[in-house]
Amino acid sequence: MHHRVIANLSFCILAAAHTGCMTAVAAFQPENIGGETIVLTTTDADGESYERVLSPIDYDGRLFVAANHWPRAWYHRALENPDVSVTRNGETTDYRAVPVREEERERLLDESGFPLVAYVFTGFAPRQFLRLDPR
C-alpha cells in the first residue's frame, strides 16, 4: 500500500510538471528574486494595460525578454500590440517588442542559459524571446 501512495504521488508531480501546473508560482513573481528584474507593461486590444515582472536579458548591446513558462498572456499581448514600456531601476522607457528570428533565438538560448530543472518546473515550455527596440 505504501508503494502505491508513493507511486501515485510521483505520477501526480510528474504530470503537474509536464502540464505546466507548477508554474502557478510564476503568477506571483516577486521583484528582485535572484537578480535584476524589469516591469514590462503591455496593452490589450481594448487599451487596458497589464504589468509583468520579468528578468531582462542584455545581449550584444540590446534588451531582450523571454517567455519561459506557459502563462504567457503578456507575450501574446506584446505580439499583438508591440508598443510596450519597461520600468527598469525606477525609470520607464517606451519600446517596440520585436519577435526574434530563429538564428537570433538560437544564440540567445545558448547565451542566456536555462537549467534543465527550470524546464521541468515550467512544464517544458519552449522559450520564446522578444527584442525590445527603443522607440
KAHU-V877415 format. One record per helix or strand of 3 or more residues. SS is the DSSP state (~ for helix, > for strand). FROM is the first residue (numbers start at 1). TO is the last residue. Records with the same first field share a line. If there is no record, write none. Layout:
SS->FROM-TO + FROM-TO
This chain:
~->2-19 + 21-28 + 73-80 + 102-112 + 116-121
>->38-43 + 49-54 + 57-59 + 62-67 + 83-88 + 91-99 + 128-134
